[in-house]
């Protein structure tokens, strides 16, 4: 039945002489798969198709070809085409000239009534014809599922989309089915938020929408451009208070996030949206058009990923979404993570980027060769930013380097050369930036963090932070759906025991499940003061009672960013310009 549909559609395509390579994706949730049909016009007797070996943004070789099942093909004469498997990921078709048709399936389980897929693991491409326009038609069950994708609609049709080439087609994941949808508009363009996953109903959707809108506004103003027609946030939601991971796309992002949407989640939002420019458009030449048969080689991943992460944090602070203290804490964490890796003394940020394909026995990874280009790039971005500000007396910054690279790459230009970042730093920050750049990017070794922070009147130091000790530790008991005491300090042993269930704090009940219950307990204790009793309603072996614990004052050692003693007015001025984006 599928084969009949394939050749009927192929004949129609040939009759109307479509200019595009046509893709039809049929969602088959009951069969837990997608059925894909490709129509290839103007074949002169033979054609090769390949499945990508990697996906842009994830520098790891994958075996996507293993997912292809039920492969069939027809030639321009309406007969079965001869199929030769050239290698694991290449199919060669031979037959009568004309419009060839290909059909195959990809296993895909629906989750909570939603199917989501990415392009590089789903779409075969026609070898040597990736630059031709593509048309995508999505067929859903009779219920007419809604569809979220960053591609432009074809003539206003809700189930047909167009792409100028295969790269654009593949770089737009699709969510379809019973997802939750929110929208907002900025710059006259619609942004879609598509939630899927069992925990999607637990999200504070208004807060998330506000975060997405604020990020959109701040970063669009930073880049002074908005290079897309529409944007889609594809969110896969799981239970939890915080934590997320994502992959950038040309006019969308796919993010797995905790329903609590804590600071880490919002940071990933910011990171992935910044990629709209940095990576997807501001990129080194090897990152498009793509050769999907092998991993690209570029020494700029420290910039494309690490500096993106730096700005994700810095711009959240500038927009006042995150307080400066949170930004400083991330700075300390990034430095600590970078310095915890002894390979930093052997591998430069450039080589960590350029040699990523050598990792994992030649299969690559998404963090770098020997050195992680995320945290190392974060720190390098900080150092370059502060050094440019210091060398120009605050008249220029790394912001200007970002925009200079944008000028090289905007309007679908072919990307920058490998030395363009250095050249832009020197042009904007002066000749001394060349030696500084070479020292921190091109050579391995200890990064000059302390001396560079001092130029804006800051230092990292061990400090005694005041704390309030409530006298016990707790955890959410999933079986009983209650907060359970898991440790009792000496100060509370007279009133609490391990295993006690806490039902209420100061007369307020604790409700929720999982991370929501944890959040309720955290919020209940947030205002605790040393010397002021906290009333707890507890359940001990089925017997309820009220007890009072009295928090005590304490201190803990913490590494923090603090003002440098004796900092000059000029150093403070440079710091304020850095944090405020001036």
VENTA-V635636 format. One record per residue. N is the residue number from 0. RES is the residue in one letter. SS is DSSP state (H for helix, E for strand, C for the rest). Layout:
BEGIN
n: <N;N>
res: <RES;RES>
ss: <SS;SS>
END
This chain:
BEGIN
n: <0;1;2;3;4;5;6;7;8;9;10;11;12;13;14;15;16;17;18;19;20;21;22;23;24;25;26;27;28;29;30;31;32;33;34;35;36;37;38;39;40;41;42;43;44;45;46;47;48;49;50;51;52;53;54;55;56;57;58;59;60;61;62;63;64;65;66;67;68;69;70;71;72;73;74;75;76;77;78;79;80;81;82;83;84;85;86;87;88;89;90;91;92;93;94;95;96;97;98;99;100;101;102;103;104;105;106;107;108;109;110;111;112;113;114;115;116;117;118;119;120;121;122;123;124;125;126;127;128;129;130;131;132;133;134;135;136;137;138;139;140;141;142;143;144;145;146;147;148;149;150;151;152;153;154;155;156;157;158;159;160;161;162;163;164;165;166;167;168;169;170;171;172;173;174;175;176;177;178;179;180;181;182;183;184;185;186;187;188;189;190;191;192;193;194;195;196;197;198;199;200;201;202;203;204;205;206;207;208;209;210;211;212;213;214;215;216;217;218;219;220;221;222;223;224;225;226;227;228;229;230;231;232;233;234;235;236;237;238;239;240;241;242;243;244;245;246;247;248;249;250;251;252;253;254;255;256;257;258;259;260;261;262;263;264;265;266;267;268;269;270;271;272;273;274;275;276;277;278;279;280;281;282;283;284;285;286;287;288;289;290;291;292;293;294;295;296;297;298;299;300;301;302;303;304;305;306;307;308;309;310;311;312;313;314;315;316;317;318;319;320;321;322;323;324;325;326;327;328;329;330;331;332;333;334;335;336;337;338;339;340;341;342;343;344;345;346;347;348;349;350;351;352;353;354;355;356;357;358;359;360;361;362;363;364;365;366;367;368;369;370;371;372;373;374;375;376;377;378;379;380;381;382;383;384;385;386;387;388;389;390;391;392;393;394;395;396;397;398;399;400;401;402;403;404;405;406;407;408;409;410;411;412;413;414;415;416;417;418;419;420;421;422;423;424;425;426;427;428;429;430;431;432;433;434;435;436;437;438;439;440;441;442;443;444;445;446;447;448;449;450;451;452;453;454;455;456;457;458;459;460;461;462;463;464;465;466;467;468;469;470;471;472;473;474;475;476;477;478;479;480;481;482;483;484;485;486;487;488;489;490;491;492;493;494;495;496;497;498;499;500;501;502;503;504;505;506;507;508;509;510;511;512;513;514;515;516;517;518;519;520;521;522;523;524;525;526;527;528;529;530;531;532;533;534;535;536;537;538;539;540;541;542;543;544;545;546;547;548;549;550;551;552;553;554;555;556;557;558;559;560;561;562;563;564;565;566;567;568;569;570;571;572;573;574;575;576;577;578;579;580;581>
res: <X;X;X;X;X;X;X;X;X;X;X;X;X;X;X;X;X;X;X;X;X;X;X;X;X;X;X;X;X;X;X;X;X;X;X;X;X;X;X;X;X;X;X;X;X;X;X;X;X;X;X;X;X;X;X;X;X;X;X;X;X;X;X;X;X;X;X;X;X;X;X;X;X;X;X;X;X;X;X;X;X;X;X;X;X;X;X;X;X;X;X;X;X;X;X;X;X;X;X;X;X;X;X;X;X;X;X;X;X;X;X;X;X;X;X;X;X;X;X;X;X;X;X;X;X;X;X;X;X;X;X;X;X;X;X;X;X;X;X;X;X;X;X;X;X;X;X;X;X;X;X;X;X;X;X;X;X;X;X;X;X;X;X;X;X;X;X;X;X;X;X;X;X;X;X;X;X;X;X;X;X;X;X;X;X;X;X;X;X;X;X;X;X;X;X;X;X;X;X;X;X;X;X;X;X;X;X;X;X;X;X;X;X;X;X;X;X;X;X;X;X;X;X;X;X;X;X;X;X;X;X;X;X;X;X;X;X;X;X;X;X;X;X;X;X;X;X;X;X;X;X;X;X;X;X;X;X;X;X;X;X;X;X;X;X;X;X;X;X;X;X;X;X;X;X;X;X;X;X;X;X;X;X;X;X;X;X;X;X;X;X;X;X;X;X;X;X;X;X;X;X;X;X;X;X;X;X;X;X;X;X;X;X;X;X;X;X;X;X;X;X;X;X;X;X;X;X;X;X;X;X;X;X;X;X;X;X;X;X;X;X;X;X;X;X;X;X;X;X;X;X;X;X;X;X;X;X;X;X;X;X;X;X;X;X;X;X;X;X;X;X;X;X;X;X;X;X;X;X;X;X;X;X;X;X;X;X;X;X;X;X;X;X;X;X;X;X;X;X;X;X;X;X;X;X;X;X;X;X;X;X;X;X;X;X;X;X;X;X;X;X;X;X;X;X;X;X;X;X;X;X;X;X;X;X;X;X;X;X;X;X;X;X;X;X;X;X;X;X;X;X;X;X;X;X;X;X;X;X;X;X;X;X;X;X;X;X;X;X;X;X;X;X;X;X;X;X;X;X;X;X;X;X;X;X;X;X;X;X;X;X;X;X;X;X;X;X;X;X;X;X;X;X;X;X;X;X;X;X;X;X;X;X;X;X;X;X;X;X;X;X;X;X;X;X;X;X;X;X;X;X;X;X;X;X;X;X;X;X;X;X;X;X;X;X;X;X;X;X;X;X;X;X;X;X;X;X;X;X;X;X;X;X;X;X;X;X;X;X;X;X;X;X;X;X;X;X;X;X;X;X;X>
ss: <C;H;H;H;H;H;H;H;H;H;H;H;H;H;H;H;C;C;C;C;E;E;E;E;E;E;E;E;H;H;H;C;E;E;E;E;E;E;E;E;E;E;E;C;C;E;E;E;E;E;E;C;C;C;E;C;C;E;C;E;C;C;C;H;H;H;H;E;E;E;E;E;E;E;C;C;C;C;C;E;C;E;E;E;E;E;E;C;C;E;E;E;E;E;C;C;C;E;E;E;E;E;E;E;E;E;E;C;C;C;E;C;C;E;E;E;E;C;C;C;C;C;C;E;E;E;C;C;C;C;C;C;C;E;E;E;E;E;E;C;C;C;C;C;C;E;E;E;E;C;C;E;E;C;C;C;C;C;C;E;E;E;E;C;C;H;H;H;H;H;C;C;C;E;E;E;E;C;C;E;E;E;E;E;E;E;C;C;E;E;E;E;E;E;E;E;C;C;C;H;H;H;C;C;H;H;H;H;H;H;H;H;H;H;H;H;H;H;H;H;H;H;H;C;C;C;C;C;C;C;E;E;E;E;E;E;E;E;C;C;C;C;C;E;E;E;E;E;C;C;C;E;E;E;E;E;E;E;C;C;C;C;H;H;H;H;H;H;H;H;H;H;H;H;C;C;C;E;C;C;C;E;C;E;H;H;H;C;C;C;C;C;C;C;C;C;C;C;C;C;H;H;H;H;H;H;H;H;H;H;H;H;H;H;H;H;H;H;C;C;C;C;C;H;H;H;H;H;H;H;H;H;H;H;H;H;H;H;H;C;C;H;H;H;H;C;C;C;H;H;H;H;H;H;C;H;H;H;H;H;H;H;C;E;C;C;C;C;C;C;C;C;H;H;H;H;H;H;H;H;H;H;H;H;H;H;H;H;H;H;H;C;C;C;C;C;C;H;H;H;H;H;H;H;H;H;H;H;H;C;C;C;C;C;C;E;C;C;C;H;H;H;H;H;H;H;H;H;H;C;C;H;H;H;H;H;H;H;H;H;H;H;C;C;C;C;C;C;H;H;H;H;H;H;H;H;C;E;E;E;E;E;E;E;E;E;E;E;E;C;C;E;E;E;E;E;E;C;C;C;C;E;E;E;E;E;E;E;C;H;H;H;C;C;C;C;C;C;C;C;E;E;E;E;E;C;C;E;E;C;C;C;C;H;H;H;H;H;H;H;H;H;H;H;H;C;C;C;C;C;C;C;E;E;E;E;E;E;E;E;C;C;E;E;E;E;E;E;E;E;C;E;E;E;E;E;E;E;E;E;E;E;E;C;C;C;C;C;H;H;H;H;H;H;H;H;H;H;H;H;C;C>
END
